[in-house]
Amino acid sequence: MNSPRGLIILGAGASREYGFPLGTELIDELQAQQSELIGDVVGILHPSESHYRMLAERRTDHLRQFIADLAQSGRPSIDDFIGRHKDPNYRQAARLLVAAAIHRTQRAFAAGLGSGRPKGWYAELFNWLHLDAATGEPPQHVRIITFNYDLSLELQIASMRRASLGESWQNAWAYACALDIAHVHGSVCGEVEFEDQGRKIETRLRGRGLEECASKLRLVCPRNADKHTREVDQESRDVITRWITEADVIAFLGYGFHPSNNGTLGLDPKQSSLLWNRKQIATTSVGWTSSEEHRIKGLLPPGLSPVSPGWGCDPAFEWFRHKMMVPTAARSAKLARMR
């Protein structure tokens, strides 16, 4: 008997309980922290550059105008706003502000690691992946595709591994980074610093680091699925297609399974439905209306598990873990011998 192969696909809702904002909340955050975030972005400029004052004032005015237009547009997300706006310079403004905002939240998250008992599905994932430690076998076969820019999952896993096994921060972080986690639209990382005696880990973006990090973030407009496909680079698209094809059990956490979302995965909406056949799938649906739930259920290809209305990340992950807990014959025999 072979163990099922699992895939978790993460959207913004998957890290919300850890302090990272959803689309509309990020817009509010840009407004509330406007001065600090613009200061972070303008800080990229070096005082020794010619016309520094003029460049700083011009960039400040441009970013303020971007935030004002974004707030007044009424659009539900920055991606949606960018996809409709005619100013091509707004894309770079969005990347810089999003990178600055995520980095501030991520630093606060990292600073809190080790100060309390880990909670939520991050902690459940780590504990579950290490169930086989006694047998000497590698962790359960699970891959993760995430649309999130933050590295909160990797940071939490590193923190728990360091505390559980007494490893150094460097080794625990290397372990977390070696897991099969694909950030298909980029990530906000920067320099990672460790302080073992103080049991702390930090991520920093110094100098041009913020600009370099922001340039690698991809913004995707949800209006045009064909455009989505072009936004995802070929290497990421190949990884996504292969991981979905090879998976038996798939959980969408903080991101609803829906044919219109195939574009954000870089898949051709006309062909991707074949990828989902014969899979066991669960999805979170927090925030959906009853009519949306009914419509989505009607669009699911034959063989899929029904969408579970109202599921949050914790129960959806619990379903995923239950479906994955099918022991191989070899593991069962090994555990029997240990008893």
ROLO-587051 format. One record per residue (C-alpha): residue in one letter; x negated, y negated, z; residue number from 0. Coordinates in pm, 1 decimal. Layout:
residues N
residuo x y z num
A X Y Z NUM
...
END
This chain:
residues 339
residuo x y z num
M 0.0 0.0 0.0 0
N -137.0 -341.3 -95.3 1
S -92.0 -655.3 113.1 2
P 117.0 -928.3 -47.9 3
R -71.7 -1223.1 -186.8 4
G 50.9 -1552.6 -48.2 5
L 58.6 -1910.4 -170.1 6
I 162.1 -2218.8 26.8 7
I 241.7 -2535.7 -167.7 8
L 232.7 -2852.0 42.6 9
G 401.7 -3186.5 -7.2 10
A 400.9 -3500.8 204.6 11
G 647.7 -3357.6 456.6 12
A 397.8 -3087.9 557.7 13
S 173.0 -3335.4 740.1 14
R 439.3 -3578.0 857.3 15
E 454.4 -3437.7 1210.7 16
Y 81.0 -3506.9 1233.6 17
G 127.4 -3878.7 1173.1 18
F 95.0 -3900.8 794.8 19
P 375.9 -4098.4 626.8 20
L 623.4 -3994.8 360.4 21
G 662.3 -4204.0 44.2 22
T 898.2 -4469.5 176.8 23
E 718.2 -4474.5 512.0 24
L 387.6 -4539.7 336.7 25
I 541.2 -4845.6 171.3 26
D 649.0 -4972.3 513.4 27
E 299.5 -4898.7 646.8 28
L 136.8 -5105.8 373.4 29
Q 354.8 -5397.0 475.1 30
A 303.8 -5355.6 849.1 31
Q -75.5 -5319.1 821.6 32
Q -119.6 -5553.0 528.1 33
S -395.7 -5767.5 680.4 34
E -602.5 -5472.0 803.6 35
L -572.2 -5270.9 480.7 36
I -649.1 -5566.0 256.8 37
G -947.2 -5636.8 481.4 38
D -1069.3 -5279.7 428.0 39
V -1038.3 -5313.2 50.3 40
V -1190.0 -5660.7 26.9 41
G -1470.3 -5535.9 252.1 42
I -1596.1 -5329.9 -42.5 43
L -1735.5 -5652.6 -188.1 44
H -2082.8 -5742.2 -66.6 45
P -2147.3 -6101.8 45.8 46
S -2461.5 -6108.5 -165.8 47
E -2260.2 -6067.4 -485.7 48
S -2232.6 -6378.8 -698.9 49
H -1904.0 -6564.0 -662.9 50
Y -1826.1 -6348.7 -358.4 51
R -1576.9 -6593.8 -207.1 52
M -1388.5 -6634.7 -532.6 53
L -1376.2 -6257.5 -590.5 54
A -1257.6 -6193.9 -233.9 55
E -979.9 -6452.2 -259.4 56
R -870.3 -6321.2 -599.3 57
R -858.8 -5961.9 -478.3 58
T -671.9 -6061.9 -159.6 59
D -407.1 -6249.9 -358.4 60
H -369.8 -5960.3 -601.6 61
L -323.4 -5704.3 -324.0 62
R -74.2 -5922.7 -140.6 63
Q 126.8 -5963.6 -458.4 64
F 117.7 -5589.0 -517.0 65
I 251.0 -5515.1 -166.9 66
A 522.3 -5780.7 -202.2 67
D 638.2 -5650.1 -541.3 68
L 630.0 -5291.5 -415.5 69
A 845.4 -5375.4 -114.6 70
Q 1094.8 -5580.4 -314.9 71
S 1123.2 -5325.4 -597.0 72
G 1331.4 -5085.1 -390.4 73
R 1150.2 -4788.4 -541.8 74
P 1131.1 -4478.7 -315.6 75
S 756.2 -4424.6 -355.3 76
I 436.7 -4590.6 -474.0 77
D 404.5 -4335.3 -754.0 78
D 749.2 -4421.8 -884.6 79
F 677.1 -4795.1 -863.1 80
I 348.0 -4762.1 -1051.1 81
G 511.1 -4553.3 -1323.3 82
R 755.4 -4834.0 -1400.7 83
H 540.5 -5144.1 -1356.6 84
K 377.2 -5307.8 -1659.6 85
D 67.8 -5445.7 -1483.8 86
P -211.9 -5190.8 -1549.3 87
N -419.5 -5337.1 -1263.2 88
Y -157.3 -5225.1 -1012.4 89
R -271.4 -4863.4 -1044.8 90
Q -614.0 -4945.2 -903.2 91
A -459.2 -5164.7 -632.0 92
A -236.1 -4872.6 -534.1 93
R -526.2 -4628.4 -518.3 94
L -734.6 -4859.1 -300.9 95
L -453.2 -4937.2 -55.7 96
V -338.1 -4575.6 -32.2 97
A -695.5 -4456.9 30.5 98
A -740.0 -4722.5 300.3 99
A -408.0 -4635.5 468.4 100
I -463.8 -4259.1 462.3 101
H -818.3 -4302.3 590.6 102
R -700.6 -4507.7 889.9 103
T -437.5 -4245.7 978.4 104
Q -687.4 -3964.4 926.6 105
R -943.5 -4122.4 1158.8 106
A -678.0 -4156.6 1429.1 107
F -578.1 -3792.3 1375.9 108
A -940.9 -3674.9 1399.2 109
A -997.1 -3881.3 1714.0 110
G -708.2 -3698.6 1882.2 111
L -833.7 -3347.3 1806.3 112
G -921.9 -3157.3 2119.9 113
S -718.8 -3384.6 2345.7 114
G -418.7 -3153.9 2371.5 115
R -279.8 -2815.8 2276.9 116
P -249.7 -2778.5 1897.0 117
K 108.5 -2763.4 1777.2 118
G 320.0 -2715.3 1468.6 119
W 267.3 -2495.5 1167.9 120
Y -102.8 -2592.0 1138.4 121
A -169.1 -2414.6 1467.2 122
E 52.2 -2120.3 1369.2 123
L -137.5 -2084.1 1041.3 124
F -476.2 -2080.4 1214.0 125
N -369.5 -1825.8 1476.7 126
W -210.3 -1603.1 1215.1 127
L -514.2 -1612.6 985.7 128
H -727.6 -1488.3 1273.9 129
L -505.4 -1196.1 1377.4 130
D -742.0 -954.8 1203.3 131
A -1053.0 -1077.5 1382.5 132
A -1061.7 -761.6 1599.1 133
T -1080.8 -534.6 1292.5 134
G -1362.6 -731.7 1132.9 135
E -1154.4 -785.6 820.5 136
P -1132.6 -1123.3 646.2 137
P -828.1 -1347.1 702.8 138
Q -498.3 -1272.4 535.2 139
H -502.2 -1341.0 161.9 140
V -351.4 -1686.7 150.8 141
R -415.5 -1980.6 -79.7 142
I -292.8 -2335.8 -40.8 143
I -210.4 -2595.1 -305.8 144
T -158.8 -2941.7 -161.3 145
F -48.0 -3271.2 -312.5 146
N -157.7 -3453.5 1.2 147
Y -462.7 -3678.7 1.5 148
D -538.0 -3626.1 369.8 149
L -759.9 -3355.4 517.0 150
S -562.5 -3308.7 836.9 151
L -513.9 -2934.6 780.0 152
E -886.9 -2874.2 731.9 153
L -968.0 -3092.3 1034.0 154
Q -720.4 -2903.0 1254.8 155
I -851.4 -2564.0 1142.4 156
A -1211.5 -2674.4 1208.3 157
S -1117.9 -2804.7 1552.1 158
M -940.3 -2482.6 1653.0 159
R -1219.8 -2262.9 1517.2 160
R -1483.5 -2462.2 1705.3 161
A -1287.1 -2432.3 2028.1 162
S -1193.9 -2064.7 1974.7 163
L -1534.4 -1927.7 1876.8 164
G -1775.7 -2176.6 2030.6 165
E -1915.4 -2269.6 1691.7 166
S -2076.4 -2602.7 1612.2 167
W -1865.6 -2866.2 1439.2 168
Q -2083.1 -2828.5 1130.5 169
N -2015.3 -2454.8 1099.2 170
A -1645.7 -2490.2 1180.9 171
W -1606.2 -2766.5 921.8 172
A -1795.9 -2562.3 661.6 173
Y -1556.6 -2272.6 726.6 174
A -1249.4 -2495.6 681.9 175
C -1386.2 -2642.3 358.7 176
A -1456.9 -2293.6 220.2 177
L -1091.8 -2186.1 245.2 178
D -883.6 -2165.4 -72.4 179
I -725.4 -2510.7 -41.2 180
A -681.8 -2708.4 -363.8 181
H -613.2 -3083.9 -339.2 182
V -479.5 -3116.9 -692.5 183
H -444.3 -3496.7 -680.9 184
G -764.6 -3573.0 -492.1 185
S -843.2 -3628.9 -124.9 186
V -959.6 -3900.6 112.4 187
C -1273.7 -3773.9 279.9 188
G -1586.8 -3986.2 283.7 189
E -1870.1 -3904.0 522.6 190
V -1794.6 -3648.3 792.6 191
E -1978.2 -3704.6 1120.5 192
F -2001.4 -3469.8 1417.6 193
E -2063.3 -3522.7 1785.1 194
D -2083.3 -3179.8 1944.1 195
Q -2143.6 -3294.3 2300.0 196
G -1849.1 -3528.2 2281.6 197
R -1646.4 -3266.5 2094.3 198
K -1553.3 -3516.0 1825.9 199
I -1540.4 -3527.1 1449.4 200
E -1499.3 -3840.3 1237.9 201
T -1450.0 -3925.7 872.9 202
R -1587.8 -4257.8 753.1 203
L -1576.7 -4453.3 429.5 204
R -1866.7 -4696.0 422.3 205
G -1947.3 -4959.6 162.2 206
R -1842.7 -4842.2 -182.4 207
G -1718.1 -4513.5 -37.2 208
L -1357.5 -4634.5 -29.8 209
E -1371.6 -4744.7 -392.2 210
E -1533.7 -4419.0 -503.1 211
C -1277.5 -4213.9 -310.3 212
A -984.7 -4418.0 -444.2 213
S -1100.3 -4375.3 -803.2 214
K -1052.8 -3998.0 -770.6 215
L -693.3 -4016.8 -646.5 216
R -425.0 -3938.4 -902.0 217
L -92.7 -4119.4 -895.8 218
V 194.2 -3937.4 -1064.4 219
C 512.0 -4099.9 -1189.5 220
P 813.2 -3867.8 -1139.1 221
R 997.0 -4006.8 -1443.8 222
N 816.8 -3806.6 -1707.5 223
A 724.3 -3441.4 -1662.2 224
D 503.1 -3443.6 -1971.9 225
K 306.3 -3729.3 -1817.5 226
H 267.0 -3519.2 -1502.5 227
T 99.2 -3248.5 -1702.4 228
R -151.3 -3496.9 -1842.3 229
E -218.9 -3640.6 -1495.1 230
V -339.4 -3303.7 -1361.5 231
D -684.8 -3220.7 -1498.0 232
Q -735.0 -2894.7 -1684.4 233
E -943.6 -2732.8 -1409.8 234
S -673.5 -2796.7 -1147.4 235
R -402.3 -2682.5 -1386.9 236
D -586.6 -2356.0 -1447.2 237
V -622.3 -2298.7 -1071.5 238
I -253.8 -2373.0 -1008.7 239
T -135.4 -2141.8 -1287.1 240
R -363.2 -1858.1 -1176.0 241
W -272.5 -1887.1 -808.1 242
I 101.9 -1892.3 -881.0 243
T 68.3 -1598.2 -1120.1 244
E -123.5 -1390.6 -865.0 245
A 103.3 -1472.9 -566.9 246
D 379.7 -1244.8 -444.0 247
V 513.1 -1469.7 -166.8 248
I 532.5 -1848.5 -202.2 249
A 638.5 -2108.7 53.0 250
F 700.1 -2473.5 -32.5 251
L 641.6 -2681.9 280.0 252
G 732.9 -3049.0 277.2 253
Y 794.1 -3016.2 -95.9 254
G 1109.4 -2873.5 -248.8 255
F 1106.2 -2604.3 -514.4 256
H 1287.7 -2748.9 -812.1 257
P 1231.5 -2721.2 -1190.5 258
S 1177.9 -3097.2 -1208.9 259
N 881.4 -3055.3 -972.5 260
N 701.4 -2826.4 -1215.0 261
G 555.2 -3134.7 -1380.7 262
T 377.6 -3243.2 -1062.8 263
L 211.0 -2902.5 -1059.0 264
G 79.3 -2974.5 -1407.5 265
L 298.8 -2701.5 -1556.4 266
D 499.8 -2718.4 -1875.8 267
P 863.9 -2730.8 -1753.7 268
K 978.5 -2533.2 -2058.8 269
Q 746.6 -2241.0 -1988.5 270
S 675.8 -2247.7 -1616.3 271
S 999.4 -2076.1 -1511.3 272
L 839.3 -1748.7 -1621.9 273
L 573.0 -1795.3 -1353.2 274
W 832.3 -1783.2 -1076.1 275
N 996.1 -1455.1 -1179.1 276
R 972.0 -1166.2 -933.0 277
K 838.5 -1390.9 -655.4 278
Q 969.7 -1425.3 -302.0 279
I 1013.2 -1796.5 -243.6 280
A 1124.2 -2015.5 43.1 281
T 1134.7 -2392.5 39.6 282
T 1197.2 -2675.4 280.4 283
S 1495.0 -2890.2 189.8 284
V 1502.8 -3155.1 459.7 285
G 1673.8 -3466.5 329.6 286
W 1862.6 -3299.2 46.0 287
T 2234.7 -3361.4 9.3 288
S 2473.6 -3065.6 -6.9 289
S 2532.8 -3129.5 -378.6 290
E 2157.0 -3127.5 -441.7 291
E 2121.5 -2798.9 -254.7 292
H 2404.6 -2646.3 -457.9 293
R 2251.8 -2766.9 -784.8 294
I 1904.9 -2641.7 -699.2 295
K 2036.6 -2298.2 -601.6 296
G 2205.2 -2276.8 -940.6 297
L 1877.4 -2353.5 -1119.1 298
L 1669.6 -2086.5 -945.7 299
P 1557.3 -1810.8 -1185.7 300
P 1681.4 -1454.2 -1121.8 301
G 1489.7 -1268.9 -853.1 302
L 1413.5 -1568.2 -632.4 303
S 1516.7 -1584.2 -269.9 304
P 1787.9 -1846.1 -213.4 305
V 1683.6 -2190.5 -104.2 306
S 1720.9 -2223.2 270.9 307
P 1911.0 -2548.6 334.9 308
G 1771.2 -2776.7 601.8 309
W 1462.1 -2571.8 673.0 310
G 1171.5 -2764.7 815.3 311
C 808.2 -2659.1 783.6 312
D 797.8 -2443.3 1098.8 313
P 1084.4 -2202.5 1010.0 314
A 979.6 -2191.8 643.3 315
F 626.1 -2096.4 748.2 316
E 766.2 -1836.8 987.5 317
W 958.2 -1681.5 694.6 318
F 637.5 -1683.8 488.7 319
R 438.9 -1519.0 765.7 320
H 706.3 -1250.8 812.1 321
K 702.2 -1167.3 440.3 322
M 322.6 -1151.1 444.1 323
M 300.3 -918.6 744.0 324
V 307.2 -598.1 539.5 325
P -0.4 -402.1 651.8 326
T -215.4 -216.8 404.1 327
A -258.2 155.0 460.3 328
A -629.2 99.3 533.5 329
R -563.0 -167.3 795.6 330
S -292.3 43.4 961.1 331
A -530.3 338.6 988.4 332
K -805.8 118.9 1127.2 333
L -576.5 -29.1 1392.1 334
A -453.8 320.8 1482.4 335
R -810.5 438.6 1540.2 336
M -877.4 137.4 1765.9 337
R -580.6 231.5 1984.2 338
END
